[in-house]
Amino acid sequence: MKKNIAFAFAAATLAVPAASQAQSASSSVTLYGIADAGVSYQSHVQSTPGQGGNLFGVTSGGLSGSRWGIRGVEDLGGNLKGIFVLESGFNIDTGTSGQGNRLFGRQAYVGLQSEYGAITLGRQQNALFQLFGDYDPMAVGNSYSLNAVDTNGFNGRADNALKYTGTFGGLTATAFYSTGRDSTIANGSEVPGSFRVGTNFGGGMAYANGPLSVGVAYDQYQGTTVATSGASARRAAVGASYSLGQAKLFAGYRWLRDEVTTATARHDNLYWGGATYKFTQAFSLTGAAYYTDARTDSKDSLMFVLDADYALSKRTDAYLLLGYVKNHGNAAYGLTSTQNTLPGQNQTGAMLGVRHRF
């Protein structure tokens, strides 16, 4: 009798790890992130209206925004999965949180996924940011990229968002609607009795076939007060990339009509193009140009970027960024999204940095 009891207990003990292994095979949680920082220089940086000078210092995120995140997936059976992502942006030079001091400011969502696509709820990327990293030579990075010349459009995230994303062969489609895009500002989020205040919606499609990829996207958000909720900021963009041996070519166009962020309606066109060439497995060189054609005033701008990147390992690379911005009129475009140039002044910049992925 005692032998039978001991045998049953041993069998039950051995079954526990087996059950845990079966559960872990159908679900997973992954910790990931990027740490990116460098020493940078920028000329004619504006500190207060009409005043400023050259800026030298340590900067977070030259090629990529520093972040850490957790993503999880659970197999629910019948090709249905539960998914979540919690992604926190931070400034590695100061150790502070980014994206308006949010804990998970880059992304925070939960949802369900099947072969027909995923439905997710939370703080999420707009279609421009999600799709156009493939069509910007600088991958809509933290600086020296589309993010520097169109901050609100391409580096776009919305709070309180319901989103659909589906991939079918080479086609990716996405659509989202936010009931309040920015909860860090007064009336930028959900307002009782005024459903249009701070709303944001958009969508896009991308298609990849062999070396060619093309994409289109649209984004629109409303004003953040009851009085301005009828005003909108609208963006539409098209982009393409083409791989040719060790080279990859990029081109794109963005149309803008903004009644929200300026006192008078702003209309401009943004054109860009560039290429990346991989000289060796470790070393690559990227060049890009971005031209802002202002239609409502004379604030045109032309930005040139050169990036030399050397992979020290599969996860760590060192890079040198060089950039120049030519501003016309009182344009104040700069090489980064966090620093404005003195109006009408040109800007030269350089950054020597290191990036580690984990």
PyMOL commands that set and color helices and strands:
alter all, ss='L'
color gray80, all
select helices_A, chain A and resi 2-26+127-132+146-149+151-154
alter helices_A, ss='H'
color red, helices_A
select strands_A, chain A and resi 27-48+51-60+67-77+80-91+96-97+107-114+117-125+157-168+171-178+200-209+212-222+232-244+247-258+266-278+283-294+301-311+316-327+347-357
alter strands_A, ss='S'
color yellow, strands_A
deselect
rebuild
show_as cartoon
